Amino acid sequence: MYFYGMLFENINELINLLNRQVSNCQLSSVISFNNALNRGNEIFKSHYFSALLLIYKNKNLRDDLQFELKKIIVSILQLQIGALGSCLVKNINDNIFDKKDEDIDLLDDIGEVLRLNYQSAGVIGVEYLYDNFKSENIDSLDDQSKIVYFAKCILEDIFSSVLDYKSLIDSNWHYLYCPKNEWAKFCKISIFLLTVKNYIKQNLPSSIANTGYYDDLKDSIDKLKLKVAKIATTNYNKIIIEKLNEEITYLNGSVAQWYDPHLNKIDTKENMDGKFIVPLLFTQSGTKPMTSIFKSCEYVDLYRDWKEVDYIVIVGFGFNKDDEHINGIIRTLVNDDDKKVIIIGRNTSKEETIERLIIEKTNNITVCNVDEKRNIENKLWIDYILDMMSGI
């Protein structure tokens, strides 16, 4: 909620429209779901959601903004009902009978009779976000527009947390290789990849202008405090290149890389004339593009470069099971090549990291936790690890 708080930090329009403080907004006493869906009534206890409902009810916004706010609120409620309905339908289908005669075996063959109409549970929201995904200059918005933008940000956060993009890509990626047989699904994954690429490019983090980890690293490089062998990232955007001006290995593709599924080839768009291509934005299970010679060489070169360094520093990486194509490189470097790895994170456990990576030479792993100011023991993270390296 930090971003939302910043959005309204310097305006009073929300309070003026409500004629009350947001903390006094709660509609749980006047709105509730059907008893079968009463688990979802917590949403009406939300002060901000209640505030948006009251603003819509009072019709204080301009007609175009009132219409947008309606779409957003309906989308949020549809998602809530869809989630509640999914649990309800599953529970009923799994327990059709409260009591039954076990000797009447046909009662077990009823099957899943009830179905939830997922087409109505969130489609409006997806369509709205696709039509309105261009980034906004918040400072240029008037107060009423900021209220709708705030509501849009809430809807985006909800979708980003409930949509399983990994499964969507992994389940449909292979249709890129059989367009004639599965034309609809081929179009679905192609359009999705193009939309995600455009969304990433046009919605860069608002903090890009702020000082962060990339800037700390750049400062140390410029001051010759360290020499970089090879930098890799799992992000898709080009912020790291713009900040560091260094050669970067994109482990999971990027907005600048394109993929030809017919030739299993990866290159820039300019070098792939006349071919059907899609953005190279694969998740960890998207194994086919990883068999491309280009991508295979990238991984091998990264391994060889890291094998020659004194220390490998990893910032903000979770070592999840789905990242095994990356974990395997690090594991080999630690266990077989005896390389030292320093891991920078927030609330990161060395024991859990060792378990996830399956590390045998545990002394080669050092875990450092940073605070919200990127400090470790009151010292900037990169200065801390440089001091630590020099003392070893």
Helices and strands as residue ranges (DSSP letters): H 2-7, H 13-18, G 22-24, G 35-45, H 47-58, H 63-94, G 105-109, G 118-120, H 123-131, G 138-140, H 143-162, H 165-172, G 173-177, H 183-202, G 206-209, H 213-222, E 231-233, H 239-244, E 248-250, E 253-260, E 265-267, G 269-271, E 278-281, H 287-290, H 293-307, E 311-315, G 321-323, H 324-335, E 340-345, H 350-357, G 362-364, E 365-369, E 375-376, E 379-380, H 381-391
